[in-house]
Amino acid sequence: MKIISIGMNHETAPVELRECLAGEADSAGQALRAMRGIGSLQESFFLSTCNRVEALFTTEDPGPAAEAVVEFLARMGRVEEGVLRGHLYVLEDREAVGHVFSVASSLDSMVVGEPQILGQIKEAYFLATREKTSGVILNRLMHRAFHVAKRVRTETGICEAAVSISYAAVELAKKIFHELEGKKVLLIGAGEMAELAAKHLYRQGAQEIFVANRTLERAQQVAAPLGAKAVTLEEIDARLQDVDIVVASTAAAGYVITHAQVKACLRKRRNRPLFFIDIAVPRDVEPRVNTLDNVYVYDIDDLKGVIQFNMAQRRQEALKARAIVEEEVCKFEKWLKTLSVVPTIVSLQRKAETIVQTELRKSHSALEQLPEWQQEAVATLARSIAEKMLNDPILFLKGRADRKTVNDYLDVTRRLFNLDEERREFSVHNSDKGDDDGPERDDTNA
């Protein structure tokens, strides 16, 4: 059984091509249903995000299976197969497993360490289980991927350093005030970056958030989900007297916050620090504001410096994360190899249970004289003896599952315990006849 991943991401394909395969609302569901119709595929999983499209599947016939998947991807995206092939990567077994773990851990993302991809993978896996395209191998693989992602988050600092302008702004605010709980925030402008900053500040416990914008309607749209208050630009002077943090992000041509304006409010602030985060280009806060006592101004270049430093930190943490991924890939490979011994182990356990049931039935006339609890004790004893007799052979097989000679061990085990299907059925059939003196009973007891 082979595990194969075929896909494209932000590094191998332009957005124009990626969106062809992810354009429709139910593209993932359509893909899974199409993959289920490919006879050579055993299990399948499909992931579609803005930065990647991937088909993951298991098969015993990798060549034709991969060809069929590429053909279906081309049909689904309405693109020429030759064009598509030039942007696809095809990974098999160990590489495919490592890739799944890396993607789940956000090591393969455009922004290393971003948390959204894990949620997207979980949604895709839920869809695969609902469509019944995931089985023993992919179920195990995806749950191990979730485990690896959790290890990476808890054992490394890959998600800690801010790498977006908005989040970096919030991290700077935390450095100034140590904690943001109970702080008052004024947002000037209601663009995307300001909105993201507001959400980060809200999650960090900011007590009150005011949103000032040229149009009050837009300010209300940003403020409403956060329980914030929308204000007009004319109210900025009044708010500067009591807020702790000001995030400025407008499209104004000139300064929105001037040196004179801030200086005028300082006496009423009674030396409480005021922190400006200016993420606008051109700048919203006059640079001279930074010369005032207890006033701190950081512009977008300051934040970019923080981000570059944090990106370097993330790359360092990514090295630790990749070591975790490699360790987990080895563990998964070991588990995968044990699948070859599972049918024989199951046959051993099934035969033991059959023998126990047969012998209990033969002893029924003697056992029925006993109280029910004693009958149950005898049955438990019989099963316990059978399990202990099989424990060493089972451990032996599991311990040699990753060896080249495993098939020899399996063959010998099946011969020693007479696990051939037809012979076993013949043995059980004769035992059920109650032929106490027959050879099958002697063989079984041996």
N, C-alpha and C positions, 0 to 999 in steps of 0.2 A: 504493500500500500504506500503510495506516494502522496506527500502534501505539497501542493503547488500554489503559488501566488502570482497572479498576472495583473499588472496595473500600471498606472501612471500617476505622477505627482507634480508638484510645483517646479521641480527641478528637471523633469524629463519632458513635460508637455506644456504648451502655452494654454492660457485660460480659455481661449477660443475653442480648443479641442476638448478640454476637460468639461466644459459646460455642455458640450454636445451629448455627453453620456450622463449628465446629471440634470438635464433641463426639465424633465417632467416631474410632477409631484410624486408619483408612485414609481419612479425609475428603479429604486432598490427592490421593491416588490416584484416588478416586472422582470428584473434581472434574475431574482431567485427562482421565479416560476419557469423562466427560460432555462436556467441551469439544471433545474430538476428534470427537465425534458431531455437532457443530454444523457444518453444511456451509459456512457463510460464514466460519469461522475457518481461517486458514492455519497459524498456530503458536500455542501456548498455554503458559502457566506459571501455577502456583497457589501462593500463599504463605499459610500459616495458622499464626499464633502466638497467644499469650495476649492480645496487644495489637492485632493486625491480621489481616484476611482480605482478600486481594487476588487478583483474576484479571487477568492480563496477556496480551494476545493481539495478533496482527496480522490484518488483514482488508482486503479491497478493497471491502467493503460495510458501512461502520461502523454505520449506523442499525439495520438488522435484526440485525447481529452483537451489538451492545450490548443490544438488547432480549432476544435469546435468552439471553445470559449472565445478565442480571438475573433472567429467568424461572427458569433452572436454579439460581441461588443461592437463590431463594425456595423452590424445591422441596427443595433439599438441606437447608436449615435449617428446613423446615416452618414457615415464617412467611409472613404475608400480603405479597404483592408491594408493595402500597401502603405498608405499614409499613417494609419494607426500603428502598424508594427514598428515604425521608426521611433515611436515615442513610448513603447511599452517595455517594462522589465519583467522577466520571467525568473522566479526564484523557486528552488526545489528543496524539500526536506529541511535540513539544518538551516540553510539560508532563509527559507520561507518562515520558519519558526522564529528565528532571530529577528526577522523583519517585523513580524506581528508584535513581538515583545517591544521592539524599539518604537514602533508607531504608537502603541498603547501608552508607553512611557514618555511620549512627546519628544523623543530624540530625533525623529525624522520630520518634525514639523518646521514650517517656515520660521516660526519663533520658538526656539527650543525651550521646553518647560511650560508651554501654554497648556492650561488644564482642559480646554474644551474637547480635545480629540478623544479623551477617554469616555466621556459621556456619549459622543457620537458612535464610538465602537459598541458601547453597551446597547444603544438603541438598535444598531444594525444586528447585533447578536439576538436581541429580543425578537426582531422581525424574522430572523432565520429559524428560531425555535417555533415561532408562530406558524411559519410556512412549512415547518417540519423538514427542513433541508439540512439541519445540523444533527450530527450523531455522536457516537462515543468519542471519536478522535477530536473533532472540532469543538465539542462541548468542553473537553478537558483542556484543549489549547486555549480557548477563550478565557476560561476561568483562571488558568495559569497566567494569561496576559494581564488580567485584572490584578492578580497577586503581585506580579512583577512591577506593575505601575505603582501599586501601593508601597512596595519596598523602595522604589526609586524616590518617591515623594518623601518618605519618612527617613531614609538613610542617607540622602544627599540634600544639598541646598539648591537643587536645580530649579525649583519653583519659587524660591524666596526673593531673588534679586529682581527688581522692577525693570522691565524692558519696553514699556510703553510710556509715551509722554505723560499721559494722564496718571498712570499709576506711580511713575517716578515722582510726579509732583506731590502726590499724597505721601510717599515715603519720605520726601524731604520735610514735609510738614511734621511728620512723626518725629523726625530727628530734632527739630526745633522744640517741639512741645512734649516730647517723650511719649505722650499718648493723646489721642484726639477725642476721647470720650468727654463730653460736656463742652466741647469747643463750638463756637459759632462761626459759620462760614458764609461768605458772600461770593456768589458766582456772577461775574459780569460777562454777558454773552451766553447764548444758549445753543452753540454749535455742538458737533459730535464730541470733540475732545472735552469741552466743558461738561457735557452731559455724563461722559464716562468718569470724569474726575468727581462729579457729584455723587455718582453711584459708589465709587470707592470710598469717599469720605463718609457717606452714610453707613456703609458696612463697617467702617472703623469706629463708629459710635459718635460721630459729630452730633451735637445736641440740636442745633438749629441751623437750617440752611436757607439762605435767601437767594433767589434767582432774579437778577436784573437783566433786562433785555430791551432792545429798541422797540419791539412789539410785545405788549403784555400777554397777548394770546400764546405766543411761543414760549414765553417764560412760564406760563401756567402749565403748558404741556410737559415741560421738563420737571417742574416742581411737583406736580400732582402725584406721580408714582412714589416719590420719596417723602411725602408728607411735608414738603418744603413750602415756603411762602414766595409767591411771585411779587416783584416790586418793579417800579419804573426806574429809568436811568436817573431821573430827577431826585430819587430817594437815596442815591449812593452816599452823599455827604453825611446824611443822618446815620446810615448803617456803618460807616467807617468809624464812628465813635465807639461802637460796642462789639464789633466782630473781631475774631482772632486771626482768621485766614481769608485772604481775597484771591480768588482764581479769576484771572482776566483772559478772555478769549473771544474778542470781537473782530470784526472785519473793518474797523474804523481806520480812516487814513491818518488821523493824528492821535495824540495821547488822550486816553479816557481818564486816567488818573494822573494828576499833576503834583509837582513838589509843593506848591502853595496849598493845594487842596488837602494834602495829607498833613502838612505842618499845622494847618488850622484846627485839625481834630485832635492833635496830640495832647493838649492840655486837659481836655475832657476825658482822655483815656487813662490819665494818671500813671504813666510809665508802663502800662501793660504792653507787651510786645505785639507788633502787627506784622504779619507775614504775607508778602505778595508773591504769587506764582503767575508770571506773565508768559502764557504759552501762545501769544498772538504774534503774527508776522504781517505787517510791521507791529512793533511793540505797543502795548496799551498803557504801560506804566512808564512815566518819565524816569530815565536812569538816575537823576539827581535825588529821587526819593530814597534811594539806598544810603544816602549820606545822613539821614535823620536818625536820631537816637532811638534805639529799640524798634527800628523798622528794618526789615530784611526783604530784599527783592531778588528773585531768581528768574532769569529769562530762559527762553527755549534752548539757548546754547549751553547754559549751566545744566539743564536737564539732559541734554544730549551727552554731555560729559559723564553724567551719572549713569546713563543707559549704556554707554560704551564700556564703562568699568564693570557694570553688572553683567553685560554680555560676556565679557572675558571671564567673570566668575562662573557664569553658567556653563561656559565651554569647559572650564576646569572640573566642575561638578559632573558634567556629561561623561567625562572619563571614568569617574566612579560608577556612574549609572550603567555604562556599557559593560563594565566588569560584572555588575549584577545580572545584566541581560545574558551575558555569556555563561555565567554560572547556572542560571535558570534554563537556558537552552540545553545544557548538558543533562540536567535533571529530567527535562521533558523527553529528550532522546532516550534516556535510560528507561523511562516509563513506556515509551513507544515500542521499544524492543521487547518488553515483557508481554506485549499483546500476542506475540507468537506462541508463548507458552500457556496463555489463558485457556484456549480450548481443551488442552490436555489436562490442565488443573481442574477445570469444570467437569470434565469426564471422570476424573478421579473422585471428586467429591460426589458426583451424581451416583457413581457405582457404589461408593461406600454407603450412601443413604439408601440405595436400593437393597443392598445386603442387609442393613439394619432393619428395614421395614419387612423384608422377607423372613428374617429370623424371628422377629417379634410376632409375626403372624403364625409361624410354626409353633411358637411357644404360647400361643394365646390360651389354649386349654389349661395350661398350668398357671399362667399369670392371672387369669380371670378370677382365681380363688383369692387373690390378694386385694387389699383395699386399693382404691383408685390412686391415692398418693404414692403407694408403693409401686404400682404399675408405671406411673410417670417417672419414678426414680430409676426403675430398671431401664426404661427407654432412654432417659438422659444419660445413664451410665454407658449404654451401648453406643450412643452417638459420640460421647466423649472419648471412648476407647478408639473408635474409628477415626475421629479427627486427629487424635494424637499419633496414631499409626501413620497418617498421611502427612503430618506436619513436616517431617524431615524431607520426604520426597518433594513436597511443594517448595520448600525453601531452597532445596538443591536446584530445582528447575529455574526458579526466579533468579538465583545467583548466577546462572549461566546463560541467561536470556540474551546478553549482549555479546556472546562468543560466537565465532564462526561455526563451531561444532554443535550449536544448540539443536539443530535438526537431528543429529545422531542421538543426543540425549532424549529427545522427544520420542524418537522411534523405539529406543530401548524401553522407555517408560511404558509406552502403549503396549509393547509386547509383554513386558513383565506383568502388567496388571490386566492384560487381556481387554484392552479398551477398544478394539476394533468393533465397529457398530454392529455388524451382523452376528459376530461371536458373542458379544455382550447380550444382545437380545435373545440368542439361543440359550445362554446361561441363565438369564432371568426366567425364561419360559420354562426350562426344566426345573428350576428351583421352586417355581410357583406350583408345580405339580405335586410337590411334597415327596419327591423321590429321595428319602433319607439316606439310602445306601448308594445312590448314584455318584458318579465321578465328579459331577458339577458341584455338588455340595462340598466334597472333599477339597476341590480346587479353590472354592470360595473361602473356606475356612483357612486354607493355607495362606 
